[in-house]
Amino acid sequence: MTALVGHLINGEMRTDAARTQDVFNPATGEASRQVALAGKATVEEAIASAQAAFPAWRNTPPLKRARIMFRFKELLEQNSDEICRMIGEEHGKIMHDAAGELQRGIENVEYACGAPELLKGEHSKNVGPDIDSWSEFQPLGVVAGITPFNFPAMVPLWMYPMALVCGNCFVLKPSERDPSSVLFIAQLMQEAGLPDGVLNVVNGDKEAVDTLLTDERIKAVSFVGSTPIAEYIYSTASAHGKRCQALGGAKNHAIIMPDADMDNAVNQLLGAAFGSSGERCMALSVAVAVGDQAADALVEKMQAAMQSLKVGAFSDSSNDFGPVITCAHRDKVNGYISSAVEQGAMLVVDGRNPEVAGYSGGFFVGGTLIDHVTPEMISYKEEIFGPVLQIVRVNTMQEAMDLIDAHEYGNGTCIFTRDGEAARYFSDNIQVGMVGINVPLPVPVAYHSFGGWKRSLFGDLHAYGPDAVRFYTKRKTITQRWPSAGVREGAQFAFPS
Ligand code: NAD
């Protein structure tokens, strides 16, 4: 019998399901287990258990909440091999890449350990004669997170550690495509000492999500996923009076200036374009070469470097990247490659249908390089989310920047140059939320916040870091005056007149 991945509700593992769905090992193409898809009633039970846990958790001192996070961090480190194996089996990313993902998640737990400091609030003495005023950050209540398949461990850890240390209770709806590591990690949170009901995980699909979006007990929703769904989540959650941050898709460009150290740029681009099969919202999928000389050198060196790329199963650490998530997604990525060729681009390295010994049923796409891509092409306009690097040729840096600014997405971007003034102008003016200068994947560390601009983020506050304190709390400002009642002057024996 295939294992059924279920839910964690009020501290108990459950497998009730309105429906079930296969979970695949994308390297073999076989369904290795099933996931329970929660119906409305199960989600409502999770919300109710979070609601019941809230009063006590809200009043638990931040230091005690933080101590649970310290223990959680240790458990994550002790169980990292097991977690990475689960990620590899269901997502397909290579173990060392999964370890990097987990490390980035742990860094968010470390940031959450600073809760007492983060929640200190603001204080002003004598805002008027004998009047003091302070702002404190109170939890919202029950908040929800909805997460994508591509970082099954890290993205949930962007959300609930901070939400919990701020005093909220949480209902997480992870991706139904790779649910095992999420559930395992949530059990570690329980083991670390979290009271039952404070964190609940419900696996599910649209029915579960819609229940969270419309239930009045949910006060805020954090979402990470594709742009069409992010927009739907934001508009539906907002229409139901909830605070919402919805992070969407991306098309991240790298500008390759004529003075760039080309060997370094090629090296960086290799990892940033093909790592994790390009299934990263910060993947560099477009290289904009300034001048034909830079473009020719880039293509030549990139083509040569790509000869040694190794695609295969997660368990072989000599592989550079693994399969894409599903059979349908492989076909979609291959379709984008074909469409670029049909629309006049030049296919330099074709990664469609690679031979992977022993894994003929896997959902593999090899590293693909396409030159002479233009902004009108479908493969340029849309997010491919596969191991495909496209080269666009322009004549000036301004042309490259105009291209980036005109794109609907604005998640990440970077520039490769040796010129500080050009880099400064670029970072100051480009309409993108996260910018790298000779850094291909400018993912902010846990003590800065993460978020794109334009249609890569709906809402205002970014994910994790300092913005998370603001997102998961509401400000209350208290102003106080204590007129003298004479207590300090000692006992009064005379009858008050
Ligand atoms: P997705 O949008 O398909 O799914 C994300 C979540 O939404 C899942 O939990 C899923 O169950 C749920 N969902 C899907 N369809 C829904 C619907 N119709 N109604 C309600 N809920 C629905 O995204 P994905 O394929 O899992 O992840 C890949 C996408 O996520 C890419 O576009 C990638 O760029 C994006 N992403 C963005 C960031 C970021 O920080 N901006 C980070 C990681 C991934």
Residues whose N, C-alpha, C, O or C-beta is under 5 A from the ligand:
A	BS01	NAD	I146 T147 P148 F149 N150 K173 P174 S175 E176 G204 D205 K206 V209 V224 G225 S226 T227 I229 L247 G248 G249 A250 C281 S456
